[in-house]
């Protein structure tokens, strides 16, 4: 028996009952409860922490751990908002990516056509990125994120994607007439004949509307950075749709231009300030549009073609004809009498305004739309920024038997100041 001096002291002692068992005090019981509660809270906190870390790791893995160049927009940080398709389903639909379903090859992989087995009987195109293409993965994710947000009749509609292991696949609406360059620069003259002037003007106007949407009317301001004829797809009725947003960049509402150390695009279509200094803006796309416009009018490619006895590419040739006040010689011969002279002249004029050296001298796309739709007087264009000239160099070669003169050609790219 334990003797207590008073009642209040009882809670600080233990006593043993007749069976010799220790009976805990009231305070000891409360301490034990506190310990159990602390352990429970610690376990719960640790579990929640592990769930958060696991979620973060899986999200980071899904993004592919792609390094960002300085100044990149935050589009890569946003989650993918397109339907995800299973890789096995796509393999089955493409017959294991067989060559008979292949439409062509892009910069980072092949494009295939699927009929009616993937999306509600719809014909779709499947772009499969080549494996081990780090830049291609980044561009793929960029295209997925941007295309999920952009909807316009003159932009290709993206329907879904697949991200599984190393596989990166984009699914978009099928364009039966393929790309504009296959008509303008294809092997057969007849393909150009299919594009009469009315169709060509409709294509020019459609591309302009698509660019206006990207630059001004969409909730995002998008700079395409790789606008060219092979990235203009044509639907059943030969309506143009801008495609391939892999290297596109998103601007903030008040941002006017940006600079990059990684110049991504196609020479012959890139603006001088972008190709040389890495500076790009909406006016960079305007320059590319100007090149495309001149290619549509002439049926000739800006790069790789030099005109006899002139030594210029298409841009230099167009400028020379303009200075000689004979721009109609630029018009594709297969158009014959299908065009209105004033309309064609206006398009050539607009094309030359779009390719001026300084970005501030080029019109924006809103102004281009107005120029295409009315007959107001246009400003005189200044000398284009990029001209490719083939310069003849005479070299004398001597031998013990005779003296002969031979000439060789060098291709030089000249950046000319506007006058």
Beta strands, then each sheet from edge to edge (+ up, - down):
strand 1: 15-16
strand 2: 22-23
strand 3: 102-106
strand 4: 109-119
strand 5: 122-129
strand 6: 158-164
strand 7: 167-173
strand 8: 221-223
strand 9: 232-234
strand 10: 240-242
strand 11: 249-251
strand 12: 257-259
strand 13: 279-281
strand 14: 386-398
strand 15: 403-415
sheet 1: 1+ 2-
sheet 2: 3+ 4- 5+ 7- 6+
sheet 3: 8+ 11-
sheet 4: 9+ 10-
sheet 5: 12+ 13-
sheet 6: 14+ 15-
end
